[in-house]
Amino acid sequence: MDVEPPKNLKSALYVPNKTLMGPGPSNCSERVLNSLSNPVLGHLHPECLEIMDDIKEGIKYIFQTRNEATMCISGSGHAGMEAALCNLLEDGDVILFGSTGIWGHRAAEMAKRYGGDVRFVESRFGRSLNLDEIEFAFEGHKPAVFFLAQGDSSTGVMQTQLKEIGEICRKYNCLFVVDTVASLGGTEFYMDRWQVDVTYTGSQKVLGAPPGITPISFSKRAMKHIVSRKSKVKVYYFDATLVGQYWNCFGGSRIYHHTISSTLLYGLREALAQICAQGLQAVIKRHQQCSDRLQHGLSELGLEMFVPNVAVRLPTVNTVKIPVGVDWRKVADYTMRKYNLEISGGLGPTVEQVFRIGIMGENATFERVDLVLNVLHEAIQSAKQDSNEKSKI
């Protein structure tokens, strides 16, 4: 052979056990982890299709929707974003992005590639958008599609008043897309009641499943728009009319669309089953209580939240201002090196400005919150001490 077997693959796989308290992924439960060791099934085996049907009903529950076009995209949360945009947009369509952090701009980069005419309405730093700002932008831009992240994991801002925003979208005959990757399960979301046309979420956040499979749902209004397009959806892999046939959303016989990972289906199915057993309202309440406990503890440590308005703080990804004179990398390195505990720095507009502490899924417990508070305090003190010693040299 021209290329020899790599020496590093001669040793056995080792994966450390870490406590994932960053913005995602979160730790999986034992039930979910155990499900991943089941035998691989073929993507059209009847047992695999039955699991897909179970998942579809679970997704309807967590989105609070009766949409027939409810399915999963094989890919991470970014794949859900791509699928939402490429199905709705044709060349020249005006799409308005409500931005409270990085994700409106990330979605806009995708929309440009699908020929969208991209416009923005942006919030002030660390704040959500208000209805007047949004409606003013609608009057000026006349968008065909409006995109908004319910929770922006880069800033920790939660966009409220989605019901009223849905009403604005209907008033202007605009399709309403909501990214719930970082928010679903940690705060209320009612797809049908709030007149949301497309939404998607991340399997690896509050749901507590492995990343790589993305729940998504399209309203009847969205599907009517998609099937009446003048041009074909530009990405075959994300075409909702085809993926939906594989997921048996429209009746008739299923088609082969792609080879889905049966292993990821097992994990998502069991994660959804756990949420159904606990009850969605109870799951939301637990996340909010844990976030409240974290914020209270941070205040006692003399730390300040990045988002000034308590009402628009995202409970699942909490952003904390980095104290003056503290190197956030040293803090994050300390927590990981000494405790195998992940705490992340900022992203996009908040780089070098915040810590991001995730409270999601299995990690949304008082015990995990208290662990984070103790370790974070210790790590900050260590970073301050290092800084003081260097300043004396």
Phi, psi and omega in degrees: 000147179285329180241126181279155176301135181293138182296329184290345177268006176275342178267158181288152178293135174230127178234118180288156177266113183242151175264112190266092181249029173266199183281008178126149003287168175255168179290142176274152175286166177299322180298317179293314180299319180296325181296332183290345181269004178290159180299147176290136176250157174289152187288350175238010175295143183302326179292323178292318179295325177295321177296321177298321177296320176301314182297318181302317178292324178294322179294319178302322179294312184288333175273347186055062181218156172247017181301131175295322184277063178243128191199190173233145171261134177282100183159173181285184179305327176301328179294325176295319177298313178300315183295318179299315186283316185289334177285326185271329191266138167239167183306128176089352179295132177280125176236128181257130180251122171275118187246124173238015182171216187280332195286331173298321180285324176297316179296324180297323178297324177291315184300323179300323182287341176263010176087012181287147175269101193273130175229162182228148161233118189245140177279164170289154187303123178081013182230161177269171176277147173256166187296324180297318178299317182293312182294324176300319178294322178298316181297324182279323188258338181050059185287151171273334181222139174238127182246138180208139171267125178297319176229122179264114185287350178279328183248342185076019179269132175254128178274117180265184177060037179294328178300313180292325178293321175301321178294321177298318180299319179293321179302322182259013179053050185241139177282138188250117180248128180235124173275118178244025184304314185263357188246328189300129181094344178255347178207163184293143174209127181231096186299309183290313184298325183266007175059043176275134184268325176218133172217155178212161180216174179260133179293335191265004182263247181296327182298329176075029174255169176294152174290160174118358177217125194240113174295138180211150179218140179242132177289166175301322179297318178294317181293324176299320178295317184293315184287343179259014177303151175280335180232160179291152172304133191285344178240110180304317185298331183255005182296114185296331180290331180272312178300322180296327176292323176296323181272008176058045181276337190243010184081179182077195182271149177288152175249159169278122178246311177201171179270102181285154177279108178297328180297316178293328175298318179302312183297316180292320179302314181289325177296316177295321179298322179295318179295319178298321180293321179285328185094129186300319180298320179293322178296315179298314180299319180298317180294320180292320178295320179293321177295319177300318180295318179297312182297321177296317180294321178297320178298319179294333177277359180083015180264154186242136176288147181287321181272114187291327184271114182303324186293340182244020174278128178288120184290338185274329177232104185264124181258129186236130179297135177287128180300148179302134178084002181255131176273112185298330180295321178295324178295311181295321178296320181296312183296325180283315184294319186268330187233002186052039183246123181269123166231132187257161172271190182286173180220137178061243185291346182254010178303135180071004184247333187222159159266145173244119182247117180269136174234096188216139173060234181298339183270359178272071177224155178299324181297317179291323178298314180295323177299314180299316181298316181294314183291320180297317178299315180297318182292320179294319178298320178295318180294322178295319180297317178299319181295319180294320180294321180292325182291338180279340183285000000 
